[in-house]
Amino acid sequence: MSNPAWLWLVDANGSPLVGSSLVTNRIGAIEIRSLTHNVNLPTDGNTGRLAGKRLCHSAGPKAGL
């Protein structure tokens, strides 16, 4: 079972964007139900040796409302 994640957002004026959570200590939060994150490590196709820095790709959270 995965660990739950919660998200609190504010707009450009600093006002909170209220989510649907009513749980104590998380009132107004947004529950993140899915998150996709990939790390690619470039390698040389001939030798298998490292060929660059780690590349992180995130598709971003999918909020459950």
N, C-alpha and C positions, 0 to 999 in steps of 0.2 A: 504494500500500500504506500502511496506517495505521501509526502508531507504537503499540507495545504499551504498555499501562498495567497497573500492579500495585497491589494494595491490601493494606495491613496493618491489621488490626482488633484492638482490645483490648476486653475486656468491662468491666463496671462496677467490677470489683476490680483492674483493671490487668493481667490475665492475657491473653496473646495468643491470638487465635482462629487456629488453624493452617490454612492453605490447603494445596493439593496440589502446589505448585511445588517441584521439586527442583533448580532451576537455581542455580548459584553466585551469591551476593549477592541471591538472591530466594527462598531456602529458606523455606517456610512462607507465602509470599505467595499472594494470590488474583489470577489473571489476569482483567482486565476485557476481555471480548470485544466488548461493545456498550455504548454510553452515548448516551442521548438528551438533548439540551439544546436549548431553543428560546429565542430572544430576540425579544420583540414590541415594536415601537415604535409607540405610539398616534399616529394622525394624524387631522386633521380631514377628514371625508368630503367637504366642499365645497371646501376650499382646498388640502388636501394638506399643510398646515403641521403641525409637531409639536404634539401635544396633551397630552403627559405624559412621565413618566419611562419608561425601558426596563423592561420586565417580563420577568424570567427565570423560566423554567419548566423544571424538570428532572424527568424520570421516574426518574432514578437509574440506577446501574450494573446490568448483568446479568452476574453472575459465571459464568465457565466453569470447571466443576470437573472 
